[in-house]
Amino acid sequence: MVGMSFDEIVTFLSSPETHGTRERVEVVQTHAALVFLAGRDAYKIKRPVRYDYLDFSTREKRRAMLRRELDLNRPAAPEIYLGLVPVTREADGRLALDGSGEVVEYCLHMRRFPDGTELSEVARRGALTTDLAEDIGRTVADYHARAEIRDANGRTLVRDIAAELDSAFAGMTDVLGAERIATFNRRVSAAVQAQGALLAARGRAGHVRRGHGDLHLGNMVLLKGRPVPFDALEFDERLGTLDVLYDLAFVVMDLLHRDFPVAANAVLGSYLFAADTPDHLDGLALLPLFLGLRAGIRAMVSVQAGRLSGDDGEDAFATAREYLHHACDHLAPPPARLVAVGGYSGTGKTSLSRRLAPRIGPAPGAIHLRSDLERKALFGVSPRTRLPSRAYTEEVGRQVYDRLLDKADRILAAGHAVVLDAVHARAEERDALAQMARRRGVPFAGLWLEAERDVLVERVSQRHGDASDADAAVVRRQLSLGISAPEWIHIEAGGPLDTTLEAALAAIGARAPRPGPGG
């Protein structure tokens, strides 16, 4: 930067006068950038630095990275990313934003979002609901659907990540412990070896894309009630090129680390349903590895932050150890299992399934498959669109059940767990589930929920904004048919949901509910 110091530009952008305001300009600093928050606007500049993994040493390189950041983020967040603005030296020697003089630096101009709208802050104050978690899953699925497909070997990409972690952890035994690091490395190596063919196949199938790369809760913001990803990793195309499920795994891992298991489960289930890609169900075999690597990277970064901090770094080191503990757990998942939840409309099958799923099988819990959603998908309508009576014929019912069985079989084959939520009225449907479980070598439990007629009628009559189309007439027809499942475990479901959940967990031998912000 000839004839110009970086400090001079920082001083200029830190001045309220530059932005036409009297309010103090807030400055957010990282090791590679500074962001100046002024009123409704934000201006980001890159530091003139060069590290092993990035080079911002010239103005043109900084401009190129800001342009790349704009191009990566504007499609998902056009209300935040506005454009590049030069800092200029005017004829009188003064600096100006977007002036007519010589360009001395470039800024990324952004619209400032309200404080506290980052999803990390939404979660911290306990406002991250299951509905919002499902919105996150749909948002990420849409993001990946539009992402550029890359010609890359998924196995090679993951091996490179594992090798970099191995190298970094070698110098962190004093913080993380040699034994825990050895466990992590051994489990990662075994997982990569076991899943190498699948990793490579997903690359050939187009599931390695130019993703976000840094998709944690702090890099999503709630705007007008919807989650919006921002601040995608721009400085390294290699790190930004990844399996879409590995991209998704960051936010799932982040939620699990923050003790939001229900939200983590909802994000994954919603993503899979919205993406509607059978390969992703097969790809669940990779999720333990992806969650483990994500948590391992956070452990590494936390150690690095602790060593750079002005104090003894012990808080960061404790966080790092916690991440590595979680990483090792993710890499040794519990076995898959199949749980079916059946009963008349109004028995609370979906409510119970949502509460059961996070507590069953590998993290973040079982995939909740729901007949109501599959029926809507079969007809190509949104979950809340009411279907006509022709959508509820016996033939359509068989098609819906076939969809459920196919998905469940793929998920179980991938080593993941399933909670299958449907009426399960026909004996052949229930037999098919039991046979599937035997074929896949997984435990199976069928739960039949029961409640009094008046309770069922009241519940379906009070429904609003739900995927189920069942009403009081449907309930009465079901009752008149005398549907039952004598071979399944019968559970009284007419009382509070917590009571039903406790009984269901006892029946299937799963862990009891635990308190916490994630349910």
N, C-alpha and C positions, 0 to 999 in steps of 0.2 A: 504494500500500500504506500506508493511514493508520495512524499510530502504530506502525509496524513497518518495520524495514529488511530489505532482502533479505539483507544480511550476517548478520543474526540468525538467519534461517532456515537459511542455509548452515552457520553454526556449530552449530546444533541438529542438523541432519542429518549433520554430520561427526563427531558425538560417539558413541563406542562405547556409552555409556550409553543413548542414544536407542534403540538396537537390541538392548539386552540382551546385549551381548558385551564382551569385554575386548580383542578384536583391533582393530587400527587400521582405520578406515574409509577405503577408497580412494576418492578423488574424481577422476572423469574430467570434464574441462571442454571444452566447445566454445564457439563464439561465441554460441550460442543456448540452450544447456542445460547442466545439470550432472547427473551420475549418481553416486550414492553407493553403493558396493559394501560391503555389511556381511554377513559370513557367507554364507549361501545366498541372501540377498535383495539386490535392487537397487532404488533409488528414484530416479526421474528428475523433475527440475523444469525448467521453462522459465525463462530469464532474462527480467526485465522490460525488454525491448528492442524497438525498432522499427527495421527496416531497409527498404530500398526493396522488398524481396521478401517480408517477413514482418512481422507486428505482434503482439507478445506484451506489449503495454504495459499491459494490465489483467489482473486476476486471472481474470475471466470468459473473456477471450480465451485466456489460458494454459490454463485448464481445458478449454475447447473443443478446443484443439489436442491436449492430452493424451488427451481422449476420442476424438478422431479417430485419433490414433496407436494407441490401444487397439483401436478397431474395425477398422482396416486390418490390424493385425498378428496379432490373436488367432486368426483362422481358420486361418492357416498355422502359427502357433507358440503354441498354447494352453498348452504347458508353460512358456513364458517370460512371457507377458503375463497378469497376474492381475487387475488392476483399478485403479481410482482410489482413493486414500487421502488424506483431508484432513489438513493440519497445523492444529491448533486451539490457541487461547489459552484455557487453563483458568481457573477462578475465582481461583486463587491466583497467576495471572500467568505460570505456566510454560507452555511449549509442549509439545504432545503429538502423537503420531501417532494419528490416528483417535480423538481424544478426544471429549468431550461438549461442549466449549466452542465459542466462535466460530471459524469457519473463517477462517484467514488465508492459506492457500495450498493448492495441490493437488499431489500426487505421483502419478506412474505407478508402481505397484508391479509389479516383475518378479521372476522367479526367475533368479538368477544362474547362468550356465552356466560350466563349468570353463574355466580359463585354457588357451589354446592350441587351443581347439576351433573358433575362427573358421577358415573355409576359407582365408583368406589365410595363417594360421599353418600350417595343414595343408600348404599348397602350399610354404611357405618351407622346411619341414623335409623336403620331398621325398616326402610321403606321399599326394599327390593322384593316385590310381591311375586307370586308364582306367575301371574299374568304378564308381568314385566319380563320375567325370566323367559317365558315362552316367546315374547316379542324379540328378545335378544337372539334366540335360536333362529327365528325366521329372518331377522335382519342379517345375520352372518351367512345363512344359506343363500340369500339374495346377493350378498356381497361376493360370495364365491362363484355363483352362477355367472356373474359378469366378469370375473377375473380372467386374465390372459393365461391360456394354457402354455406351459413351458415343456420343452423337450429335455427332460432330465430324468435320471435314474433315482427313484425314491430310495432305494437301498443305499446308494452312494451318499446321498444327502444325509441320511440318518447316521451312517457310519462316520462321516466327517464330524457331525455334532458330537457323537460319542467320543471320538478321538480328542476333540478339543476339550471336552469336559475332563477326560482322563488326564490330560496334560495339566490343566488348571488345578485339579484336585490334588495332584502330586505335591503341590506347594502349599496345601491347605490342611495338612494332617494335624497341625497344632490346634486348629479351630474345630475341624469336623470329625477328627478321629480316624486313624488309619483303618480300623476294623469296619467302621460304617462305610467309608469310601470303598473299601474292597468289596463289601456286600453290594453296593450300588453298581460298581463296575462289572462285577460278575453277573448280576441280574440283567444289566443292559446288554452285555455281550451275548448272553443266552437268548434273550428276546430277539435281538437282531439276527442271530443265527437261525432261530426258529421261524422268523417271519420275513426273511430276506426275499423269498420268492414273491410273497404278497406285496411287499414294498415296491419291488421292481414292476410288478404287474400293474399296480395302481398308477405308476408313472406312465406306462404305455397306454393305459385307459383314459388318460387326460385328467387325472385327479391331482397331479402336481401342477400348481399354478403360481402366478405372481400374487401372493396373498398379502395380508396385512403385515404379518411378521411380529407384531408386538401387541396382540389383541387381549389385553387384560382390562379389568374394570376401569382403571384410571385413564384408559384411552378410548372410552365410550362416554358419551354425554347424552342426557335426556333433554331433547328439544321438542316442544309441543307434544309431550307425552310419548315420544318414540325414541328408542335408543339409536344413536348415531355414532359409528366408528370414526375416529380421527387419529392423526399423528401416526400413520403407517410408517414402518421402517423404510427409509429412503436411501440410506447411504451405502447399502451393500445388497446388490441384486442376488447374490448367492444366498444370503440369509433370508431374503424376501421370497425366494423360490422354495416352495415347500408343499407337502401333502396338505390338502385342505383340512383333513381331520387333525393334523398336527397344529394347524393354525387355530382351529376351534378348541383344541385341548388346552390352550393357554387360559381362556376365560373359564373353562370348566375347572381346571386346576386352581385358578385364583378363587373361585367360589368355594371350592372344597377347603382350601387353606383358611379362608375366612369363616369357616364353619357355617356355610349355607348349602348343606347337602340337597335339600329339596329344590332349591333354585338351580343348582348344578344339574340335577337330574332333569328338570324341566327344560333347561337350555338344550341339552343333548337330544331329548325326545322330540322337541319342537323342531330342531335343526333337521333331524332325520326325516321327519314327516314332510317338512317343507321342501327339502332337497329332492325327495321322492326318487332316490337313486339306489337301486338294490346293491350296487357295489359298496356303498357306505355301510350297509348292514354287515356284509362280509368283512369290511374294513374294521369293524369293532374289535377284531382280534388284535389290532395294533394299538388300541386305546391304552392299555396298561403301559406299554412302552412310551407312547406319546406323553401321557400324564407324568410318567417318571422322568423323562427328559426335561419337560417343562419345569417341574419342581427342582430338578437338579441344577438347571440353569439359574433359577432364582436363588438357590443356595450359593452358587458361585458368585453371583452379583452381590449378594448380601455380605459375603466375606470381603469382597473388594471394597464395598462401601464402608464397612467397618474399619478397614485398614487405612482408608483415606480420611476418616472422620477426625475431628479435633480431639475427641475424648478417647477412652480406652476401647471403644468399639464393641463393648460387650453386648449391648442391645441388638446390634446388627448380627453379631456372631450367634446369639441365641436364636434369632430368626433363621439364620442360615442352617443351624442344626435341625430346627423344626422342619424346614423345607426338605432337607436331606432325609429325615425320618419319613416324611410323607412320600418322598420319591421311592424309597425302598419298599414301602407298603404297596404303592401303586404297581410296582414291578413284581409283586407276589400276590396276585388277586385271588379272592376266594372262588370256588367253582361256580359254574353256571347252574341255574335251576329254572324250572317252569312253574308258575303259579297261575291258575285260572280263577277268575272271580265271576260268578254267575248269580242269577236270580232274576226275579221280576223287575220290571221298570219301577224305579222309586225306592229300591232297596239300598241305594247308595253305592253301587258297584264302582262308579268312576271316582267318587270321593275317597273310598277306601283304597282303590288301586293307586291313586296319586300319593297317598300316605305310605303305602306298602313299598312302592317301587324303589325309593332311595335307600331302603334298608335291606335290599336283597341283591346278592351277587356282587360282581366287581364294580368298582367305583365308575361313575357316580350312581350306581344302582341299576335296577332292571329297566328295560325299555317297556314303557306302558303302551300296549297296543289296544285300541278301542274300536269296537265295531261301528259305533256311530260316526266316527271320523272316516273310517274306511268306506262306509256307504256314501258319505258326501263326496269323497275323493273319486269313487267309482262313477258318480254322476257329474263330476267336474264342477261342483259348486262349493262355495265357502262353507265352513262348518256351521254357521248360524243360519244358512238358507234352509227353509223348510221344504222338504221333499213331498211330492204327491204320493198318493196311495200305491201307485204302480211301482214305487221304489221299495215296497215292503212285501213283494210277492215271495213265495218259497224259492223260486229260481234265483231271484236277486240275493236272497239270504244265503244261498249256497255260494254264489260268487263272492260275496263279502267274506264269508268264512274261509274260502279258498285263499283270498288275499291275506287274511290274518295268519293262516297256517304257513303260507310261503314265507312271510316275514319272520314269523316266530322260528321257523326251521333255520333260516339263514343266521339269525341272531344267536341261537343256541349253538350252531356249528362254529360260530366265531368265538365261542367260549363265554358269551355274555348271558345275562339272565333276562327273562321275559315275565311280565304280568299281563295276562290276556283278559281283557274286560269286555264281556258280551253276555247275552242272556244264557247262552249254552243250553238251549231248550232241547235239542235233539240228541238222543243217545249216541248216534254215530259221530256227532261232532265231539262229544266228550271222549269217546273211544279213540278218535283220531289224535287227540292231544296226548292221551296216555301212551299211545303207540309211538308218537314222535319222541316223547321223553325217553322211552325205552331205547329207541333207535339211537338217540344222541347220548345215552348213558348219563342222563341228568335226573335229579330228584323231581318228582311232580306232586303238586298238591292242588286239588280242586276244592274251592270254597263256595258253598251255596248260601247266599244271604236270604234271610227271611224276616218279614215284618207283617204286621196286621194290615188288613185291607184299607182301613181308614188312613193309616199312616202313609201307605203307598199313594193313595189318591191325593192326599194333601200335598205330598212332596212334588209329584209331577205337576200339579196344578199351580204351584208356586214358582216353577222354573222360569227363568228369563235369561236370554242370551246364551243358551246352551246348545250343544250339537245334537242332543237328543230331541226327537220329534214326538216321543211318547206322551200321551195325555191320559186322562182318567179312563177314556174308552178303551185304550190299549191295555191298561192295567186290568180292567174288568174282564176283557177277553182272555188275557193270560191266566187269570185266576180261574176262569170257567173251564179252561183246558186242563187244569190240574197239573201243570208242568212241575217236574221235580227232578232231582239228581240224587237218587238214593245212595249211589256209590261215593259221593263227595262228602266233605265235612260240612255240616249245617251249622250256621252261625246266626244267632239272633241279632238283627240289625235295626230294630225299631227304636233304639235309644240313641244316646250321644255317640258321635263318630269315634271319640277317643275310646269308648268302651268296646265298640266293634273292632277297632284297630288292635286293641290289647288282646282280644279273643283271637283275632286272625293271626297275629304274631305268635301267640302260644300254640295255635293249631299247626303252623308250618315250622315251628322251631326257629324262628328268626329272632334277632335281637330286639329287645324292648325299645320303645321310643325314648329318646333322650332330649333333654331341654336344649334350647339354643336358638339363635336367630334364624337358622335355616329350617326350623320345624322339627 
